[in-house]
C-alpha cells in the first residue's frame, strides 16, 4: 500500500466517524431555536444556518447582520429561555438586561461580531453589527455586477479586471464566484453568497469562492454561507484583503473556511469565521511552482469551530517556505467539540503546524489570543515534521487524480506564542490545552518554539526529534 492509499483510507475513516450529511439528518436529534431581533427599534432579518457535524445532534443556528452608526440597542426575542444567556467573546464583557424569560436587550457600539448563546454552543444567534457602508454603488453603475435584495441564481460569477461584485443588504446569491488571473477586483456589500442548494462536492464551481492567480483583490462585508466544499480559496494570489467578512459554515465535513494556497500579502481582518473544518488553512498546491506562502496577517477576528482546527498550516503542501505568518488580537470563542489524542493523525487543535514535502515553516507568531475553553483533552499547539500527501492541483482539490506522495518531511524553525490566555474554570489543568512537538528524524525537526506570557495551558509533550520549547513565566491569573 502506498502513502496516498494510506492517506485516502485515513480520510474516509475520519469522515465516517462524523457520518454523512444524509445519515445525520436521518438519525440525529435536531436542535432549533426561533429568534426575532430589533436594533434601535427597527426589525432586522434573522437567517437560519446549519451545523451538521455531530452524530447525535443536527444544530440549526441563526445569524443577523445590520448597519448602525454608533450605539446599537439590540433586543432579542427567542422561544428559548434567555435567563442564562452568555454573549461571546467574553473579552468584550457584554452585559444584557433580561426583559422577560424570552427577551434580552443590550447596547453596543459598532462594529462587533457577537455570539448570543442562551444554552451553550447549540442553537445560537450570531450578530454582526457593521458601520454604515460608504460609496454604495447604484445598480446601473459601470463596472459593477450588482445583486439587489432578494434571491438570485447566476451560476458562476466571473468578474474582470477592476470590476466590483456588489451584494446588497438582503441579497442572497445562490452560486459561486470564480476570479482567475484578474487584478483589482472588489467583492463587497451586506448580502449572502450561498451554496446550500448543492450536495457535497457537486456545486457549480470547485469552491463557493475561488480566486486563482489574482492580484490586488478586496473582499468586504459579505457573508459566505453553506459551501459544498472548501468555502473560500486563494490560490497563487498576491495582495488580498478580506475585511468584515462573515463565514457561517458548518453544514458539511470539509468546508474549510479560508484556504490560503501559495499566496502572499494576505490580510484577514475584523472577520467572524465559523466552520466545521479548518478555519484558517495554509497550503501549497501542485502546479504553482512551489510558490511560498508568506506575509500573511490575521487580526481582530472571532473564531467558532464546529469540529476540526482553528489554524492548520502545512497539510497538503507543495511549497518551499511558509514564513512571516501572524495571527494577533483574536478571540477563539469555541474550539473543537471533538478533541482527539495528540498523537492521532487527524488531531483537532487550536494551532496545528505540519511541515511536509521539504517545507520549511518559520517566523510564525500567535499573539494576544483569548481562548474560551474548558473541554478536556484540547490541544493548544501541535507542531510536527512529517510526511503528508498533496491532493490539490492548481489550487483545486483533486485527491487521488493528482496526489503526490511526499518523499520527505519538512522542518519547523521559529514559532512564538505570546500573550495567550485560556479562559475557563479548568484553565491550566494538565489535560487541557496541551502542547505537542514532534520531529521526524535528525534532519527534520521542530526548533525554536517560544512561549511568552502564555497562561492557562496544560502539559508540554516533546517527542522524537523536537527541541524543548523556551517558556517564560506566565503572568498571574487575574480572572476573566
C-alpha positions as CSV (number, residue, x, y, z in Angstrom):
1,X,0.0,0.0,0.0
2,X,1.5,3.3,-1.0
3,X,1.4,6.6,1.0
4,X,-1.5,8.0,-1.0
5,X,-3.7,4.9,-0.4
6,X,-3.0,5.1,3.3
7,X,-4.0,8.7,3.5
8,X,-7.1,8.2,1.5
9,X,-8.2,5.4,3.8
10,X,-7.5,7.6,6.7
11,X,-9.6,10.4,5.2
12,X,-12.5,8.0,4.6
13,X,-12.3,6.7,8.2
14,X,-12.1,10.2,9.6
15,X,-15.2,11.2,7.6
16,X,-17.1,8.1,8.6
17,X,-16.7,8.9,12.2
18,X,-18.8,12.0,11.7
19,X,-21.2,10.3,9.2
20,X,-22.6,11.7,6.0
21,X,-24.9,14.7,6.0
22,X,-27.8,12.4,4.8
23,X,-27.1,9.9,7.6
24,X,-27.0,12.6,10.2
25,X,-30.3,14.0,9.1
26,X,-31.9,10.6,9.4
27,X,-30.6,9.8,12.9
28,X,-29.7,13.0,14.7
29,X,-31.8,15.0,17.1
30,X,-32.5,18.4,15.6
31,X,-31.8,21.3,17.9
32,X,-33.5,24.5,16.8
33,X,-34.4,27.9,18.1
34,X,-36.5,30.8,16.8
35,X,-35.2,34.4,17.1
36,X,-36.5,37.8,16.2
37,X,-34.4,41.0,16.6
38,X,-34.7,44.7,16.5
39,X,-31.9,47.3,16.5
40,X,-32.9,50.8,17.8
41,X,-36.5,49.7,17.4
42,X,-36.0,48.6,13.7
43,X,-36.7,45.0,12.8
44,X,-33.6,43.1,11.5
45,X,-33.8,40.0,9.3
46,X,-32.6,36.8,11.0
47,X,-31.4,34.0,8.8
48,X,-31.0,30.3,9.6
49,X,-27.8,28.3,9.2
50,X,-26.8,24.7,9.8
51,X,-24.2,22.9,11.9
52,X,-24.5,19.3,10.7
53,X,-21.3,17.8,12.1
54,X,-22.4,15.6,15.0
55,X,-23.6,12.0,15.0
56,X,-26.2,12.8,17.7
57,X,-27.3,16.4,17.0
58,X,-28.1,18.5,14.0
59,X,-27.9,22.1,15.1
60,X,-29.7,25.0,13.5
61,X,-28.2,28.3,14.4
62,X,-29.1,31.8,13.3
63,X,-27.4,35.0,12.2
64,X,-28.3,38.6,11.6
65,X,-26.3,41.5,10.1
66,X,-27.1,45.2,10.2
67,X,-25.5,48.6,9.8
68,X,-25.6,51.2,12.5
69,X,-23.5,54.3,13.1
70,X,-22.6,54.4,16.8
71,X,-24.6,52.7,19.6
72,X,-26.9,49.9,18.7
73,X,-29.7,49.0,21.1
74,X,-30.3,45.3,20.3
75,X,-33.4,43.5,21.5
76,X,-33.6,39.7,21.0
77,X,-36.7,37.6,21.5
78,X,-36.4,33.8,21.4
79,X,-38.5,30.7,22.2
80,X,-35.6,29.6,24.3
81,X,-35.2,30.6,28.0
82,X,-32.8,33.6,27.8
83,X,-32.2,33.8,31.5
84,X,-28.7,32.3,31.4
85,X,-27.5,33.7,28.1
86,X,-23.8,34.2,27.5
87,X,-22.6,36.7,25.0
88,X,-19.2,35.9,23.5
89,X,-16.4,36.9,23.1
90,X,-16.1,37.1,26.8
91,X,-13.3,39.6,26.4
92,X,-15.8,42.2,25.2
93,X,-17.7,42.0,28.6
94,X,-21.1,42.5,27.1
95,X,-23.8,42.6,29.7
96,X,-27.5,42.4,29.0
97,X,-30.9,43.2,30.6
98,X,-33.3,40.4,31.0
99,X,-36.7,41.9,29.9
100,X,-38.5,38.7,30.5
101,X,-37.7,35.0,30.3
102,X,-37.6,35.1,26.5
103,X,-36.3,38.6,25.8
104,X,-32.9,40.3,26.4
105,X,-31.6,43.7,25.5
106,X,-28.0,45.1,25.3
107,X,-26.3,48.2,23.8
108,X,-23.0,48.0,22.0
109,X,-21.1,50.3,19.7
110,X,-20.5,49.0,16.1
111,X,-18.6,47.3,14.7
112,X,-18.9,44.0,16.5
113,X,-19.3,40.2,16.0
114,X,-21.1,38.6,18.9
115,X,-22.4,35.1,19.6
116,X,-25.5,35.1,21.7
117,X,-25.8,31.8,23.5
118,X,-28.9,31.0,25.6
119,X,-27.9,27.4,26.3
120,X,-24.3,26.7,25.2
121,X,-22.9,26.4,21.7
122,X,-26.0,25.0,20.1
123,X,-28.9,27.0,18.6
124,X,-27.1,30.3,19.0
125,X,-27.6,33.6,17.3
126,X,-24.6,35.2,15.6
127,X,-24.9,39.0,15.4
128,X,-22.8,41.2,13.1
129,X,-23.0,44.9,13.7
130,X,-21.4,46.9,10.9
131,X,-20.6,50.5,10.5
132,X,-22.6,52.0,7.6
133,X,-21.2,51.4,4.1
134,X,-19.6,54.2,2.1
135,X,-19.9,54.8,-1.6
136,X,-22.6,52.3,-2.2
137,X,-22.8,51.8,-6.0
138,X,-26.1,52.2,-7.9
139,X,-27.5,49.3,-9.8
140,X,-26.6,50.7,-13.2
141,X,-23.0,51.7,-12.3
142,X,-20.5,50.9,-14.9
143,X,-18.1,48.1,-13.9
144,X,-20.4,46.8,-11.2
145,X,-22.1,43.4,-11.1
146,X,-25.0,44.3,-8.9
147,X,-27.3,42.0,-6.9
148,X,-30.1,43.8,-5.1
149,X,-32.3,42.4,-2.3
150,X,-33.9,39.0,-3.0
151,X,-32.8,35.7,-4.3
152,X,-30.5,35.4,-7.4
153,X,-29.4,32.3,-9.3
154,X,-26.5,33.5,-11.5
155,X,-24.5,30.2,-11.6
156,X,-20.8,31.1,-11.6
157,X,-19.9,34.9,-11.4
158,X,-16.7,35.7,-13.2
159,X,-15.6,39.4,-12.8
160,X,-13.0,41.0,-14.9
161,X,-10.1,43.4,-14.1
162,X,-11.2,46.3,-11.9
163,X,-14.8,45.2,-11.6
164,X,-16.9,45.2,-8.4
165,X,-19.3,42.5,-7.4
166,X,-21.9,44.1,-5.1
167,X,-24.3,42.1,-2.9
168,X,-26.7,44.5,-1.4
169,X,-28.3,44.1,2.0
170,X,-31.0,41.4,1.7
171,X,-29.4,39.8,-1.4
172,X,-29.0,36.0,-1.4
173,X,-26.8,34.9,-4.3
174,X,-27.1,31.1,-5.0
175,X,-24.0,30.3,-6.8
176,X,-20.2,30.8,-6.9
177,X,-17.6,33.4,-7.5
178,X,-14.6,32.5,-9.6
179,X,-11.8,35.1,-10.3
180,X,-8.9,33.9,-12.4
181,X,-5.9,35.9,-13.5
182,X,-7.5,39.2,-12.7
183,X,-6.3,42.4,-11.0
184,X,-8.1,45.0,-8.9
185,X,-11.4,43.1,-8.3
186,X,-13.6,44.0,-5.3
187,X,-16.3,41.9,-3.8
188,X,-18.4,43.8,-1.2
189,X,-21.8,44.5,0.3
190,X,-24.0,43.1,3.0
191,X,-25.6,40.2,1.1
192,X,-25.0,36.4,1.3
193,X,-23.2,34.2,-1.1
194,X,-25.0,30.9,-0.6
195,X,-24.0,27.3,-1.5
196,X,-26.6,25.2,0.3
197,X,-28.6,24.3,-2.8
198,X,-25.9,21.8,-3.8
199,X,-24.8,18.4,-2.5
200,X,-21.3,18.0,-1.1
201,X,-18.6,18.3,-3.9
202,X,-21.3,18.9,-6.5
203,X,-21.5,22.7,-6.8
204,X,-21.4,24.8,-10.0
205,X,-17.7,25.5,-9.4
206,X,-15.0,23.8,-7.4
207,X,-15.5,26.2,-4.4
208,X,-18.0,28.7,-3.3
209,X,-15.4,31.5,-3.7
210,X,-12.1,30.9,-5.6
211,X,-9.5,33.5,-6.6
212,X,-6.6,32.0,-8.6
213,X,-3.5,33.9,-9.7
214,X,-5.1,37.2,-8.9
215,X,-3.6,40.5,-7.6
216,X,-5.0,43.3,-5.5
217,X,-8.2,41.6,-4.5
218,X,-10.5,43.1,-1.9
219,X,-13.5,41.3,-0.2
220,X,-15.5,43.3,2.3
221,X,-18.7,42.9,4.3
222,X,-20.4,39.9,2.7
223,X,-21.4,36.6,4.3
224,X,-20.3,33.2,2.9
225,X,-22.8,30.5,3.9
226,X,-23.0,26.7,3.4
227,X,-20.4,25.8,0.9
228,X,-20.4,22.3,-0.8
229,X,-16.6,22.1,-0.4
230,X,-13.9,24.4,0.9
231,X,-15.5,27.8,1.2
232,X,-13.0,30.5,0.2
233,X,-9.8,29.6,-1.6
234,X,-7.0,32.0,-2.5
235,X,-4.5,30.2,-4.8
236,X,-1.4,31.7,-6.3
237,X,-2.6,35.2,-5.3
238,X,-0.6,38.3,-4.3
239,X,-2.2,41.2,-2.3
240,X,-5.6,40.1,-0.9
241,X,-7.5,42.0,1.8
242,X,-10.6,40.4,3.5
243,X,-12.3,42.7,6.0
244,X,-15.5,42.2,8.0
245,X,-16.3,39.0,6.1
246,X,-18.6,36.6,7.9
247,X,-18.3,32.8,7.4
248,X,-21.4,30.9,8.5
249,X,-20.5,27.4,7.7
250,X,-20.7,24.0,9.5
251,X,-23.2,22.3,7.2
252,X,-20.8,19.6,5.8
253,X,-17.5,17.9,6.5
254,X,-14.6,19.5,4.6
255,X,-15.9,23.1,4.5
256,X,-12.6,24.8,5.3
257,X,-13.4,28.5,5.8
258,X,-10.4,30.1,4.1
259,X,-7.6,28.2,2.4
260,X,-4.5,30.4,1.6
261,X,-2.7,28.4,-1.1
262,X,0.7,29.5,-2.5
263,X,-0.3,33.1,-1.8
264,X,1.4,36.1,-0.3
265,X,0.4,39.5,1.1
266,X,-2.9,38.3,2.5
267,X,-4.7,40.2,5.3
268,X,-7.8,38.8,7.1
269,X,-9.1,41.4,9.4
270,X,-12.2,42.0,11.6
271,X,-13.9,38.8,10.4
272,X,-16.2,36.3,12.0
273,X,-15.2,32.8,11.0
274,X,-17.4,29.7,11.8
275,X,-17.0,26.4,10.1
276,X,-16.9,22.6,10.6
277,X,-13.3,22.0,9.2
278,X,-10.1,24.1,9.4
279,X,-10.9,27.8,9.8
280,X,-7.6,29.2,8.6
281,X,-5.7,26.7,6.4
282,X,-2.5,27.5,4.7
283,X,-1.4,25.0,2.0
284,X,0.7,24.5,-1.1
285,X,-0.6,23.2,-4.4
286,X,0.9,21.3,-7.2
287,X,1.1,23.4,-10.4
288,X,2.1,26.6,-8.5
289,X,5.9,26.3,-8.9
290,X,6.4,25.7,-5.2
291,X,5.4,29.4,-4.5
292,X,5.8,30.4,-0.9
293,X,3.0,31.4,1.4
294,X,4.3,34.5,3.2
295,X,3.4,37.8,4.7
296,X,0.1,36.7,6.0
297,X,-1.8,38.6,8.7
298,X,-4.9,37.5,10.6
299,X,-6.1,40.0,13.2
300,X,-9.1,41.0,15.3
301,X,-11.1,38.0,14.2
302,X,-13.6,35.8,16.1
303,X,-13.4,32.1,15.6
304,X,-16.1,29.4,16.2
305,X,-15.1,25.8,15.3
306,X,-17.6,23.0,14.9
307,X,-15.2,20.1,14.6
308,X,-11.6,20.4,13.5
309,X,-8.8,23.1,13.8
310,X,-8.7,26.8,14.2
311,X,-5.5,27.0,12.2
312,X,-3.8,24.4,10.2
313,X,-0.6,25.3,8.3
314,X,1.2,22.9,6.0
315,X,-1.0,19.9,5.4
316,X,-1.4,19.2,1.7
317,X,1.6,21.2,0.7
318,X,3.9,21.8,-2.3
319,X,5.8,25.0,-1.4
320,X,9.3,25.9,-0.3
321,X,8.5,28.0,2.7
322,X,5.8,29.3,4.9
323,X,7.1,32.5,6.6
324,X,6.1,35.7,8.3
325,X,2.6,34.5,9.3
326,X,0.9,36.4,12.1
327,X,-2.3,35.9,14.0
328,X,-3.0,38.5,16.6
329,X,-5.7,40.1,18.8
330,X,-8.2,37.3,18.1
331,X,-10.9,35.5,20.2
332,X,-11.5,31.8,19.9
333,X,-14.9,31.5,21.4
334,X,-15.3,27.8,20.7
335,X,-12.6,25.3,19.8
336,X,-13.5,21.8,18.6
337,X,-16.2,19.9,20.5
338,X,-14.4,16.7,19.4
339,X,-10.9,16.6,20.9
340,X,-8.7,13.7,20.0
341,X,-5.4,12.4,21.4
342,X,-2.4,14.5,20.4
343,X,-0.8,11.5,18.7
344,X,-3.7,10.9,16.3
345,X,-3.2,11.6,12.6
346,X,-6.4,13.7,12.5
347,X,-5.8,15.6,15.7
348,X,-8.0,18.6,16.3
349,X,-6.1,21.6,17.6
350,X,-6.2,25.4,18.1
351,X,-2.9,25.7,16.2
352,X,-1.7,22.8,14.0
353,X,1.6,23.2,12.1
354,X,2.5,20.3,9.8
355,X,5.8,20.6,7.7
356,X,5.8,18.1,4.8
357,X,7.4,17.7,1.4
358,X,10.6,19.5,2.4
359,X,8.6,22.6,3.5
360,X,10.2,25.0,6.0
361,X,7.8,26.7,8.3
362,X,9.4,29.7,10.0
363,X,8.7,33.1,11.6
364,X,5.2,32.2,12.9
365,X,3.6,34.3,15.5
366,X,0.4,33.8,17.6
367,X,-0.1,36.9,19.8
368,X,-2.7,38.3,22.1
369,X,-5.2,35.4,21.6
370,X,-8.1,34.7,24.0
371,X,-9.2,31.1,24.1
372,X,-12.6,30.3,25.8
373,X,-12.3,26.6,26.5
374,X,-12.9,24.2,29.4
375,X,-13.0,20.9,27.4
376,X,-10.8,18.1,28.5
377,X,-8.1,17.0,26.0
378,X,-8.0,20.0,23.8
379,X,-4.7,20.8,22.1
380,X,-3.3,24.3,22.0
381,X,-0.4,23.7,19.7
382,X,0.7,20.6,17.7
383,X,3.9,21.2,15.6
384,X,5.0,18.2,13.6
385,X,7.6,17.5,10.9
386,X,6.2,14.6,9.0
387,X,5.1,13.2,5.6
388,X,1.7,14.1,4.2
389,X,0.4,13.7,0.6
390,X,-0.6,16.6,-1.6
391,X,-4.0,16.3,-3.2
392,X,-4.6,19.7,-4.8
393,X,-3.6,20.8,-8.3
394,X,-3.6,24.5,-9.4
395,X,-5.5,25.3,-6.2
396,X,-8.3,22.8,-6.8
397,X,-8.9,19.7,-4.6
398,X,-8.5,16.6,-6.7
399,X,-7.2,14.0,-4.3
400,X,-6.2,10.7,-6.0
401,X,-6.3,12.1,-9.5
402,X,-3.1,14.1,-8.9
403,X,-2.0,13.2,-5.4
404,X,1.8,13.5,-4.8
405,X,3.4,11.0,-2.3
406,X,5.8,13.1,-0.2
407,X,9.2,11.6,-0.1
408,X,10.5,13.8,2.7
409,X,9.3,15.6,5.8
410,X,9.9,19.3,6.4
411,X,11.1,21.5,9.2
412,X,9.7,23.9,11.7
413,X,12.0,26.6,13.0
414,X,10.8,29.7,14.8
415,X,7.3,29.8,16.4
416,X,6.3,32.3,19.0
417,X,3.2,32.2,21.2
418,X,2.9,35.5,23.1
419,X,0.2,36.7,25.4
420,X,-2.0,33.7,25.0
421,X,-4.8,33.4,27.6
422,X,-7.0,30.4,28.2
423,X,-10.3,31.5,29.9
424,X,-12.3,29.0,31.9
425,X,-12.6,27.2,35.2
426,X,-10.3,24.4,34.1
427,X,-7.6,26.7,32.7
428,X,-4.1,25.3,33.5
429,X,-5.1,21.7,34.2
430,X,-2.8,19.2,32.7
431,X,-5.3,17.6,30.3
432,X,-6.5,20.9,28.8
433,X,-4.8,22.9,26.0
434,X,-1.8,20.5,25.6
435,X,1.3,21.4,23.5
436,X,2.8,18.6,21.4
437,X,6.0,18.9,19.5
438,X,7.3,16.1,17.3
439,X,10.1,15.8,14.7
440,X,10.6,13.1,12.1
441,X,14.4,12.5,12.3
442,X,17.6,14.4,13.0
443,X,17.3,16.3,9.7
444,X,13.6,17.1,10.1
445,X,12.9,18.8,13.4
446,X,10.9,21.3,15.4
447,X,13.0,24.0,16.8
448,X,12.9,27.5,18.4
449,X,9.3,27.3,19.8
450,X,8.9,30.1,22.4
451,X,6.1,30.7,24.9
452,X,6.0,34.2,26.2
453,X,3.3,35.1,28.8
454,X,1.1,32.1,28.0
455,X,-1.3,31.3,30.8
456,X,-4.0,28.7,31.5
457,X,-2.5,25.9,29.3
458,X,-1.7,22.3,30.3
459,X,1.1,19.8,29.6
460,X,4.0,20.3,27.1
461,X,4.9,17.0,25.4
462,X,8.1,16.7,23.3
463,X,8.5,13.6,21.2
464,X,11.3,12.2,19.0
465,X,13.4,14.9,17.3
466,X,11.9,18.2,18.6
467,X,13.6,20.6,21.0
468,X,12.0,21.6,24.3
469,X,10.2,24.9,24.0
470,X,11.5,28.1,25.6
471,X,9.0,29.1,28.2
472,X,8.9,32.5,30.0
473,X,6.9,32.8,33.2
474,X,3.1,33.3,32.7
475,X,1.6,36.3,34.3
476,X,-0.5,35.9,37.5
477,X,-4.1,34.9,36.8
478,X,-6.4,37.9,37.2
479,X,-9.8,36.4,36.4
480,X,-11.5,36.8,33.1
